[in-house]
């Protein structure tokens, strides 16, 4: 009997040890989960991102307007990708479709007008320098450098000011984009300002970029592809990028030639005609062009309402650029 007590103590110690071994992983897991949760909350707080904006799965009620092509598979975007805040109002809050369209056009119109005016300011400079060239007047060194800089930026093939090739090429490229065309493409590409990439990256025109880290990797991107969805610091930057694409990229030469042939008295007809040069804008090619044209016609009443869309502040080029003298 005197020896039974140590045996009982040993058994009790073994039992206690087993219990500790059994419950310690559970305690560790709970602590770890709580720590991870707190860390995640800190990360979200540091980004200042609304929680509902992170839920991009198809079950989210906030994403009914997001095209399926943007949602892709169930994998997440790389955590290293920085999400920026959009300048866009919450157009998804509009229940009436017509009201949403008006709000979208009214919001975006000033950005389009401002960028067009900026482009036309450059155009006036080019016209002035070309006029001096035709009159055999000497151009200042700074103006010569500016002409060559513009030629490089707009992908001109002629970068010499010794003949008129550079001037004519710049005049073909440096010109305004019809408001009706710009607003329609923005509406189509961004689902009237409600698409996922419009909301988190100010990308209103479906632009891609190809430098690693330049944008946001889309979920549906195939293995081996390198494109990203471009992100912009502001709506203004998005509009500027879109217009520069149409004005400089070789793919849109036909659009620019159509524009140079002269502006129609009817703004809508003019925009519809220029849309023919957008076949390279989408893999859908002509089907995309027809959709843009149909949207322009479908929103005719909005475009004809001068309180919604007006180009009265613009001085769109109406003369063929092949003219060698300015009147």
N, C-alpha and C positions, 0 to 999 in steps of 0.2 A: 504493500500500500504506500510505503514511503517513496517508491520509485515511480508511481503512476502520475504524480504531479508534473514532473518534467516532461513526461510524454504528452500530457494534455497541453502543456505550454507550447510544445513544439508543433502539435497539430493546429492549435489556434493561430500560431504565427504563420504557418503555411497557408491556412485559409484566408487570413488577412492579406497576405501577399498576393494570393490569386485574385482576390477581389480588387486590389489596387491595380494589378496588371490589366484587369478586364475593363475597369472604368476610366483609367487614365487616357486611353486614346479618345474616348468620347468627350472628355473634358477638353483635351487639346484641340479636337475638331471644332468644338463650340467656340473656344477662344479664337481659333484661327479664322473661322467664318466671320465672327464679330469684327476682328481686326481687318479682314479684307473688305467687309462692308463699309467700315469707317473710312478706310483708305479710298475706296471707290467714291464715297460721298465727298471726300475732300477733293478728289480729282475733278469731279463734276462741278463742284463749287468753284474751283479755280478757273474752270473754263467758262463758267456762268452760262451754261447751256440748259434751256428748259428740258425737263425730263421727257416730255412728250415728243420733243423733236428728235430724240434718239431712237424712238420706237418706229422703225421703218418697215416692219413686217407687214404682210398683207392683212393681218388681223386687226391692225390699228385703225380705230375709227377716224383718226386725224389724217389718214393717208388715202382716202377714197379718190382723190384727184391725182395721185401719183401714178404715172404710167407703169405698167407691169414690166416694161423693158428696163426701168430704173431699179426695180426691186431685185431682180435676178434671183440667185440662190439664197440659202439661209445663212451664209457666212457673213461675218461682220466686216466693216471697213477696217483697214489697218489702223491700230490705235495711234500710230505716229502721225496720222493725217490730221492737220489742224482744221477745225471747223470755225468759220467766221460768221459773224452776224450779218444777216441780210438787211438791206435798206427797205425792203418791200413791206407794204402794209399786209395785213392778213386778208387776202382776197377770198380765201375759202370761207370767211365769215358771212359773205353775201349770199343770201338765199335766192334772190332774184337774179337770173342770168343776165338780163339786160343791164341791171344796176351794176353788176360786177364788171361787165364789159366797159361801161362808161367810166367806172372808177379806174380800171386798168389803163385805158387810153388817156384819161386825164392825168394820171400819175406819170406815165412814161413820156407823154408828148413833150414836155419841157426839156427832158434829157436829149431827145432826138433833135429837137430844134437847136439846142445849144451846140451840139456836136456838128450839125450841119452848118451853122454859122461860123464855127471855128474852121471847118474845112473850106468854106467859101472865102474866108479871110486869107487863107493860104492861096486860094485860086486867084484872088485879086492881085496878090503880090506877083504871082507867076505871069499874069496877063500884063502887068506893068513892065516887068523885066523883058517880056517878049516884045512888047511895043518898042522899047528902047533898042532892042536888038535889031528889029526891022528898020529902025531909023538910023542905024549905025552909031548909036550913042554908046558910050563906054559904061559898063556896069561896074559898080564898086566891088572891091575885093570881097567884102563881107557878103554882098548879095550873090556874088558868084559862088561862094562857099555854101550859102544857104540853098541855092538851086541844086547844087551837086548833092547836098545832104538830103534834100527832098527826093531827088532822083534815086538815091540809094534806099531810102526808107520805102519808097513806092515801087521798088523792084524794076526800075527803068533799065532798059538795055543800053541806052545811050547816055553817057555821063559827061559829054563834052558840050561846052557852051559855044563852041566855034561854029555850029550850025543850028538849024531850028529843030532838030530831031528831039532833043531833050525837052524843049518847051512844049512841043506838040504831044509828046508822050505824057508829060505831066498834066497837061490840060485834059487829056483823055481820062486820067485817073483821079485827079483831085477835083471832085465835084460832089454835090449833095446827093443823098439817097432819099427818094420820096418818102414822106412821113407815112403814107398809107402802106407802103411795102414794109418799112421797118416795124411798125406797130403790129402788122399782121403776122410777120415772122416771129416776133416776140411772143405774141399770143399763142401761136401754134407750138413753138418750141418749149414754152414754159407752162402750157396749160393755163393761160390767163394768169400767170404769176403765182400759181399754186404748186408747181412741181417741186419735187424734193431738192433738186440741184439749184433751182431758182431761189428757194428759201434759205438754203445753207451756204450758197456760194455766189449769189448774185448773178448766176449764169442764166440769162434770159434767152439766149439764142442757140443753145445746144452746142456751144463751142467745145472742141477737144484741144488738148495740148499733148506734146510727146516727150517732154523733158521730165525725167523721174522727179517726182515731188512737186511738179508744177500745178497739180490739181488734186482731184479726188478719184481714186481708182473705183470704177463702177463694179458692182457685184457680178454682173453678167459678163465681165471681160474674160475672153477665152485665154487659155494658156498660150504663151508666146506673144500675145498682143502687148503693146506698150502704151497705148493711148490712156489718157486720164481726162476726166471732165474738168475743164478749166474753172478756176475759182477767181473771183474778182473782189477787190476791196470795196467796190461801190458799184451802184447801178450805172453811173456815168462811165466808169471804166469798161463795163460790159458793153455798153452802147458803142463806145469808141473802138473797141476791139472788133466788133461786128462790122462797123462801117469801113474800117481800114482793111478788113479781109476782102470785102466786095470791091474796094477801090484799088487793091494792090495785087491780089493773087491772080496768077495766069488763068486759073480755072474760070474766072468770071469776066474774061475779056469780051465775050459776046454781050453781056449785060452792059458793059461800059460803052461798047460801040452803039448799042441800041439807044443808050442815054445821049450819046454825042450826036445822034442823027436829028435830035430836036425834040423838045418837050411838047406833048399833046396838050391842047387847050383843056382837055378833060383829065383832071388829076388821077381819077380811078383808072381810066384807060391807059394812062402813062405808066402807072404802077403795075397794072396787069401785063403790059408789054415787056417791062423790065424783068418781070418774074420769069419770063421765058429763059433768061440767062442763069437760072438757079439750078440747072440740072445737076451740077457737081456739088451742090450743097448737101445733098442727102443721097444715100445709097438707093433710095427709091426713085431717083432721077425724075422722069417725066411725071410720074404719079405724084411726086412731091410738088412739082411745079403746078400741076392742076389743083392740088389741094390749097396751095397759097392763093391762086387765082380765084378759086371758088370762095375762099374766106373773104377776100377783098370784096367780091360781089355781095356776099351774104351780109356784110357789115356796111353796105353802101349808105344806109340812112345815118349811121353813126359818123361816117366820114363826111357826109354832106352837111352835118350839123356843125356849123362853124365854131360853136362854143366847145366842141369836143376836139376837132382836128382842123387846124388851119395852117397854111404855109405862107401866110401873109408877111411873116417876118423874114422869109427866105428870098433869096435872089437866085433861083434855080437857073442854070444855064439853059437857054432856049435856042442857041445858035450852034450849028455844026462846028466842031473844033477844027475842021479842015480849012476854015477861012484863015487867010494869012494876014489879015489886017483887022484891027479893032476899030469900030465906029464909035 
